[in-house]
């Protein structure tokens, strides 16, 4: 009789653990979708192209365009120069860079732009 109670208690315990694991897996999928590093202020030009506008010192404007959700992008400045960038590893936020040392790293509307390697420029995202 005591083996029956022990087996019943073990079964109830395992059923309880299983239901907690199902809830945990639902929460992790929700957390992953909320951790998406997609910027908040995106101006949709078309359904495929996205555009972000940044302003730096002396009212210099920089435009970042992408068609593949920031895996690659084109950065252009007021003078018409265009730089092709690829997604790069960052601890926080979104970082794009190329082999010539041009990079932009931004999060929550603020960022650091490097048109020349090791010469950072603070930029702020212009909201539409």
MISE-668652 format. One record per residue: residue in three letters; z, y negated, x of N, C-alpha, C in turn. Coordinates in steps of 0.2 Angstrom, whole numbers. Example, Ala and Ser with C-alpha at 12.3 -4.5 7.8 and 13.67 -1.06 7.14 Angstrom:
<sites>
{residu ALA	nzz 39	nyy 28	nxx 66	cazz 39	cayy 22	caxx 62	czz 39	cyy 16	cxx 66}
{residu SER	nzz 35	nyy 11	nxx 64	cazz 36	cayy 5	caxx 68	czz 39	cyy 0	cxx 64}
</sites>
This chain:
<sites>
{residu UNK	nzz 0	nyy 6	nxx 4	cazz 0	cayy 0	caxx 0	czz 0	cyy -6	cxx 4}
{residu UNK	nzz 4	nyy -6	nxx 10	cazz 4	cayy -12	caxx 14	czz -3	cyy -13	cxx 18}
{residu UNK	nzz -6	nyy -8	nxx 19	cazz -13	cayy -8	caxx 22	czz -18	cyy -12	cxx 17}
{residu UNK	nzz -17	nyy -10	nxx 11	cazz -21	cayy -13	caxx 6	czz -20	cyy -21	cxx 6}
{residu UNK	nzz -14	nyy -23	nxx 6	cazz -12	cayy -30	caxx 6	czz -15	cyy -34	cxx 12}
{residu UNK	nzz -14	nyy -30	nxx 18	cazz -16	cayy -33	caxx 24	czz -24	cyy -34	cxx 24}
{residu UNK	nzz -28	nyy -29	nxx 22	cazz -35	cayy -29	caxx 21	czz -37	cyy -35	cxx 16}
{residu UNK	nzz -33	nyy -35	nxx 11	cazz -35	cayy -40	caxx 6	czz -34	cyy -47	cxx 9}
{residu UNK	nzz -28	nyy -48	nxx 12	cazz -27	cayy -55	caxx 16	czz -32	cyy -56	cxx 21}
{residu UNK	nzz -34	nyy -51	nxx 25	cazz -40	cayy -53	caxx 30	czz -46	cyy -54	cxx 27}
{residu UNK	nzz -48	nyy -51	nxx 21	cazz -54	cayy -53	caxx 17	czz -54	cyy -60	cxx 15}
{residu UNK	nzz -48	nyy -62	nxx 12	cazz -48	cayy -69	caxx 9	czz -48	cyy -74	cxx 15}
{residu UNK	nzz -45	nyy -72	nxx 20	cazz -46	cayy -77	caxx 26	czz -53	cyy -78	cxx 29}
{residu UNK	nzz -56	nyy -72	nxx 29	cazz -63	cayy -72	caxx 32	czz -68	cyy -76	cxx 27}
{residu UNK	nzz -67	nyy -75	nxx 20	cazz -71	cayy -79	caxx 15	czz -69	cyy -86	cxx 16}
{residu UNK	nzz -63	nyy -88	nxx 17	cazz -62	cayy -95	caxx 18	czz -65	cyy -98	cxx 24}
{residu UNK	nzz -65	nyy -95	nxx 30	cazz -68	cayy -97	caxx 36	czz -76	cyy -98	cxx 35}
{residu UNK	nzz -79	nyy -93	nxx 31	cazz -86	cayy -94	caxx 30	czz -88	cyy -100	cxx 26}
{residu UNK	nzz -84	nyy -102	nxx 21	cazz -85	cayy -108	caxx 17	czz -85	cyy -114	cxx 21}
{residu UNK	nzz -80	nyy -114	nxx 26	cazz -79	cayy -120	caxx 30	czz -85	cyy -121	cxx 35}
{residu UNK	nzz -88	nyy -115	nxx 37	cazz -94	cayy -115	caxx 41	czz -100	cyy -118	cxx 38}
{residu UNK	nzz -101	nyy -116	nxx 31	cazz -106	cayy -119	caxx 27	czz -106	cyy -126	cxx 27}
{residu UNK	nzz -100	nyy -129	nxx 25	cazz -99	cayy -136	caxx 25	czz -100	cyy -139	cxx 31}
{residu UNK	nzz -98	nyy -136	nxx 37	cazz -99	cayy -139	caxx 44	czz -106	cyy -140	cxx 45}
{residu UNK	nzz -110	nyy -135	nxx 44	cazz -117	cayy -135	caxx 45	czz -121	cyy -140	cxx 41}
{residu UNK	nzz -119	nyy -141	nxx 35	cazz -122	cayy -147	caxx 31	czz -120	cyy -153	cxx 34}
{residu UNK	nzz -114	nyy -154	nxx 36	cazz -112	cayy -161	caxx 39	czz -116	cyy -162	cxx 46}
{residu UNK	nzz -117	nyy -157	nxx 50	cazz -121	cayy -158	caxx 56	czz -128	cyy -160	cxx 55}
{residu UNK	nzz -131	nyy -157	nxx 50	cazz -138	cayy -160	caxx 48	czz -138	cyy -167	cxx 46}
{residu UNK	nzz -133	nyy -169	nxx 42	cazz -132	cayy -176	caxx 40	czz -131	cyy -180	cxx 45}
{residu UNK	nzz -127	nyy -178	nxx 50	cazz -125	cayy -182	caxx 56	czz -131	cyy -183	cxx 60}
{residu UNK	nzz -135	nyy -178	nxx 61	cazz -141	cayy -179	caxx 65	czz -146	cyy -183	cxx 62}
{residu UNK	nzz -147	nyy -183	nxx 56	cazz -152	cayy -188	caxx 53	czz -149	cyy -195	cxx 53}
{residu UNK	nzz -142	nyy -196	nxx 53	cazz -140	cayy -203	caxx 54	czz -140	cyy -205	cxx 61}
{residu UNK	nzz -140	nyy -201	nxx 66	cazz -140	cayy -203	caxx 73	czz -147	cyy -205	cxx 75}
{residu UNK	nzz -152	nyy -205	nxx 70	cazz -159	cayy -207	caxx 72	czz -159	cyy -214	cxx 75}
{residu UNK	nzz -162	nyy -214	nxx 81	cazz -162	cayy -221	caxx 84	czz -167	cyy -225	cxx 82}
{residu UNK	nzz -170	nyy -224	nxx 77	cazz -175	cayy -229	caxx 74	czz -172	cyy -236	cxx 73}
{residu UNK	nzz -175	nyy -241	nxx 75	cazz -172	cayy -248	caxx 74	czz -172	cyy -250	cxx 67}
{residu UNK	nzz -167	nyy -254	nxx 65	cazz -166	cayy -256	caxx 58	czz -172	cyy -261	cxx 55}
{residu UNK	nzz -173	nyy -266	nxx 59	cazz -178	cayy -271	caxx 57	czz -185	cyy -270	cxx 60}
{residu UNK	nzz -188	nyy -266	nxx 56	cazz -195	cayy -264	caxx 58	czz -200	cyy -267	cxx 52}
{residu UNK	nzz -205	nyy -271	nxx 55	cazz -210	cayy -274	caxx 50	czz -215	cyy -269	cxx 50}
{residu UNK	nzz -217	nyy -266	nxx 44	cazz -222	cayy -261	caxx 43	czz -228	cyy -265	cxx 42}
{residu UNK	nzz -233	nyy -264	nxx 47	cazz -240	cayy -267	caxx 47	czz -244	cyy -262	cxx 42}
{residu UNK	nzz -244	nyy -256	nxx 44	cazz -247	cayy -251	caxx 40	czz -242	cyy -245	cxx 39}
{residu UNK	nzz -244	nyy -240	nxx 36	cazz -239	cayy -235	caxx 35	czz -238	cyy -231	cxx 42}
{residu UNK	nzz -243	nyy -232	nxx 47	cazz -242	cayy -229	caxx 53	czz -240	cyy -233	cxx 59}
{residu UNK	nzz -242	nyy -240	nxx 58	cazz -240	cayy -244	caxx 64	czz -233	cyy -248	cxx 62}
{residu UNK	nzz -229	nyy -248	nxx 67	cazz -223	cayy -252	caxx 67	czz -222	cyy -257	cxx 72}
{residu UNK	nzz -219	nyy -263	nxx 70	cazz -219	cayy -269	caxx 75	czz -212	cyy -272	cxx 75}
{residu UNK	nzz -210	nyy -273	nxx 81	cazz -204	cayy -276	caxx 82	czz -205	cyy -283	cxx 86}
{residu UNK	nzz -202	nyy -288	nxx 85	cazz -203	cayy -294	caxx 88	czz -196	cyy -296	cxx 91}
{residu UNK	nzz -196	nyy -298	nxx 98	cazz -191	cayy -300	caxx 102	czz -192	cyy -307	cxx 104}
{residu UNK	nzz -186	nyy -311	nxx 105	cazz -187	cayy -318	caxx 108	czz -182	cyy -318	cxx 114}
{residu UNK	nzz -184	nyy -321	nxx 119	cazz -181	cayy -321	caxx 126	czz -179	cyy -328	cxx 127}
{residu UNK	nzz -177	nyy -330	nxx 134	cazz -175	cayy -337	caxx 136	czz -182	cyy -341	cxx 135}
{residu UNK	nzz -181	nyy -347	nxx 134	cazz -186	cayy -352	caxx 133	czz -191	cyy -351	cxx 127}
{residu UNK	nzz -188	nyy -347	nxx 122	cazz -192	cayy -345	caxx 116	czz -198	cyy -341	cxx 118}
{residu UNK	nzz -198	nyy -337	nxx 123	cazz -203	cayy -332	caxx 125	czz -203	cyy -327	cxx 119}
{residu UNK	nzz -209	nyy -325	nxx 116	cazz -209	cayy -320	caxx 112	czz -212	cyy -314	cxx 114}
{residu UNK	nzz -210	nyy -308	nxx 113	cazz -212	cayy -301	caxx 115	czz -213	cyy -297	cxx 109}
{residu UNK	nzz -219	nyy -294	nxx 108	cazz -220	cayy -289	caxx 102	czz -221	cyy -282	cxx 105}
{residu UNK	nzz -217	nyy -278	nxx 101	cazz -217	cayy -271	caxx 103	czz -220	cyy -267	cxx 97}
{residu UNK	nzz -226	nyy -264	nxx 98	cazz -230	cayy -260	caxx 93	czz -230	cyy -252	cxx 94}
{residu UNK	nzz -229	nyy -249	nxx 89	cazz -230	cayy -241	caxx 90	czz -233	cyy -238	cxx 84}
{residu UNK	nzz -236	nyy -232	nxx 85	cazz -239	cayy -229	caxx 79	czz -236	cyy -222	cxx 79}
{residu UNK	nzz -231	nyy -220	nxx 83	cazz -228	cayy -213	caxx 83	czz -221	cyy -213	cxx 84}
{residu UNK	nzz -218	nyy -218	nxx 80	cazz -210	cayy -219	caxx 80	czz -207	cyy -219	cxx 87}
{residu UNK	nzz -210	nyy -224	nxx 91	cazz -207	cayy -226	caxx 97	czz -207	cyy -220	cxx 103}
{residu UNK	nzz -211	nyy -215	nxx 102	cazz -212	cayy -210	caxx 108	czz -216	cyy -214	cxx 113}
{residu UNK	nzz -221	nyy -218	nxx 111	cazz -225	cayy -222	caxx 115	czz -226	cyy -229	cxx 111}
{residu UNK	nzz -227	nyy -234	nxx 115	cazz -227	cayy -241	caxx 112	czz -231	cyy -246	cxx 117}
{residu UNK	nzz -233	nyy -251	nxx 114	cazz -237	cayy -256	caxx 118	czz -232	cyy -263	cxx 117}
{residu UNK	nzz -231	nyy -266	nxx 123	cazz -227	cayy -272	caxx 123	czz -232	cyy -277	cxx 125}
{residu UNK	nzz -232	nyy -283	nxx 121	cazz -236	cayy -288	caxx 123	czz -232	cyy -295	cxx 123}
{residu UNK	nzz -234	nyy -299	nxx 128	cazz -230	cayy -306	caxx 128	czz -235	cyy -311	cxx 125}
{residu UNK	nzz -233	nyy -318	nxx 126	cazz -236	cayy -323	caxx 123	czz -243	cyy -325	cxx 127}
{residu UNK	nzz -243	nyy -323	nxx 133	cazz -249	cayy -324	caxx 137	czz -254	cyy -319	cxx 136}
{residu UNK	nzz -253	nyy -314	nxx 132	cazz -258	cayy -309	caxx 130	czz -258	cyy -302	cxx 135}
{residu UNK	nzz -253	nyy -302	nxx 139	cazz -252	cayy -296	caxx 144	czz -250	cyy -291	cxx 139}
{residu UNK	nzz -252	nyy -285	nxx 140	cazz -250	cayy -279	caxx 136	czz -248	cyy -273	cxx 141}
{residu UNK	nzz -242	nyy -270	nxx 140	cazz -240	cayy -265	caxx 144	czz -239	cyy -259	cxx 140}
{residu UNK	nzz -241	nyy -253	nxx 142	cazz -240	cayy -247	caxx 139	czz -234	cyy -243	cxx 141}
{residu UNK	nzz -230	nyy -242	nxx 136	cazz -223	cayy -239	caxx 138	czz -222	cyy -232	cxx 134}
{residu UNK	nzz -218	nyy -228	nxx 137	cazz -216	cayy -221	caxx 135	czz -209	cyy -221	cxx 134}
{residu UNK	nzz -207	nyy -217	nxx 129	cazz -200	cayy -216	caxx 128	czz -196	cyy -213	cxx 134}
{residu UNK	nzz -190	nyy -216	nxx 135	cazz -186	cayy -214	caxx 141	czz -179	cyy -212	cxx 139}
{residu UNK	nzz -176	nyy -209	nxx 143	cazz -169	cayy -206	caxx 142	czz -164	cyy -212	cxx 142}
{residu UNK	nzz -160	nyy -213	nxx 137	cazz -155	cayy -218	caxx 137	czz -148	cyy -215	cxx 134}
{residu UNK	nzz -143	nyy -218	nxx 136	cazz -136	cayy -215	caxx 134	czz -135	cyy -218	cxx 127}
{residu UNK	nzz -138	nyy -224	nxx 125	cazz -137	cayy -227	caxx 119	czz -142	cyy -231	cxx 117}
{residu UNK	nzz -145	nyy -231	nxx 111	cazz -150	cayy -236	caxx 109	czz -157	cyy -232	cxx 111}
{residu UNK	nzz -162	nyy -236	nxx 111	cazz -169	cayy -234	caxx 112	czz -172	cyy -237	cxx 119}
{residu UNK	nzz -175	nyy -233	nxx 123	cazz -177	cayy -236	caxx 129	czz -184	cyy -234	cxx 130}
{residu UNK	nzz -189	nyy -238	nxx 132	cazz -196	cayy -237	caxx 133	czz -197	cyy -239	cxx 140}
{residu UNK	nzz -201	nyy -236	nxx 144	cazz -203	cayy -238	caxx 151	czz -209	cyy -235	cxx 153}
{residu UNK	nzz -212	nyy -238	nxx 159	cazz -218	cayy -236	caxx 162	czz -217	cyy -235	cxx 169}
{residu UNK	nzz -222	nyy -232	nxx 173	cazz -221	cayy -231	caxx 180	czz -222	cyy -237	cxx 184}
{residu UNK	nzz -224	nyy -243	nxx 182	cazz -224	cayy -249	caxx 185	czz -217	cyy -253	cxx 185}
{residu UNK	nzz -212	nyy -250	nxx 182	cazz -206	cayy -253	caxx 182	czz -205	cyy -258	cxx 176}
{residu UNK	nzz -209	nyy -258	nxx 171	cazz -208	cayy -262	caxx 165	czz -204	cyy -258	cxx 160}
{residu UNK	nzz -199	nyy -260	nxx 157	cazz -195	cayy -257	caxx 152	czz -192	cyy -261	cxx 147}
{residu UNK	nzz -190	nyy -258	nxx 142	cazz -186	cayy -262	caxx 137	czz -181	cyy -257	cxx 134}
{residu UNK	nzz -175	nyy -259	nxx 133	cazz -169	cayy -255	caxx 131	czz -166	cyy -259	cxx 126}
{residu UNK	nzz -165	nyy -257	nxx 120	cazz -162	cayy -261	caxx 114	czz -158	cyy -257	cxx 110}
{residu UNK	nzz -154	nyy -260	nxx 106	cazz -149	cayy -257	caxx 101	czz -146	cyy -262	cxx 97}
{residu UNK	nzz -146	nyy -262	nxx 91	cazz -143	cayy -266	caxx 86	czz -145	cyy -273	cxx 87}
{residu UNK	nzz -152	nyy -274	nxx 88	cazz -154	cayy -281	caxx 88	czz -154	cyy -285	cxx 95}
{residu UNK	nzz -151	nyy -282	nxx 100	cazz -151	cayy -285	caxx 106	czz -154	cyy -280	cxx 111}
{residu UNK	nzz -157	nyy -283	nxx 117	cazz -160	cayy -278	caxx 122	czz -160	cyy -282	cxx 128}
{residu UNK	nzz -163	nyy -278	nxx 133	cazz -164	cayy -280	caxx 140	czz -171	cyy -278	cxx 141}
{residu UNK	nzz -175	nyy -283	nxx 144	cazz -182	cayy -282	caxx 145	czz -183	cyy -283	cxx 153}
{residu UNK	nzz -187	nyy -278	nxx 156	cazz -188	cayy -279	caxx 163	czz -196	cyy -279	cxx 164}
{residu UNK	nzz -199	nyy -285	nxx 165	cazz -206	cayy -285	caxx 166	czz -207	cyy -284	cxx 174}
{residu UNK	nzz -202	nyy -285	nxx 178	cazz -203	cayy -284	caxx 185	czz -196	cyy -280	cxx 186}
{residu UNK	nzz -197	nyy -274	nxx 190	cazz -191	cayy -270	caxx 191	czz -185	cyy -274	cxx 194}
{residu UNK	nzz -180	nyy -272	nxx 191	cazz -173	cayy -275	caxx 193	czz -172	cyy -283	cxx 192}
{residu UNK	nzz -176	nyy -285	nxx 187	cazz -176	cayy -292	caxx 185	czz -175	cyy -292	cxx 178}
{residu UNK	nzz -169	nyy -291	nxx 175	cazz -168	cayy -290	caxx 168	czz -169	cyy -297	cxx 164}
{residu UNK	nzz -171	nyy -297	nxx 158	cazz -171	cayy -303	caxx 154	czz -168	cyy -301	cxx 147}
{residu UNK	nzz -163	nyy -304	nxx 145	cazz -160	cayy -303	caxx 139	czz -164	cyy -305	cxx 133}
{residu UNK	nzz -165	nyy -301	nxx 128	cazz -169	cayy -302	caxx 122	czz -165	cyy -301	cxx 116}
{residu UNK	nzz -167	nyy -304	nxx 111	cazz -164	cayy -303	caxx 104	czz -170	cyy -302	cxx 99}
{residu UNK	nzz -169	nyy -297	nxx 95	cazz -173	cayy -295	caxx 90	czz -174	cyy -300	cxx 84}
{residu UNK	nzz -180	nyy -302	nxx 83	cazz -181	cayy -307	caxx 77	czz -182	cyy -303	cxx 71}
{residu UNK	nzz -177	nyy -305	nxx 66	cazz -177	cayy -301	caxx 60	czz -183	cyy -304	cxx 55}
{residu UNK	nzz -186	nyy -300	nxx 51	cazz -192	cayy -302	caxx 47	czz -189	cyy -307	cxx 41}
</sites>
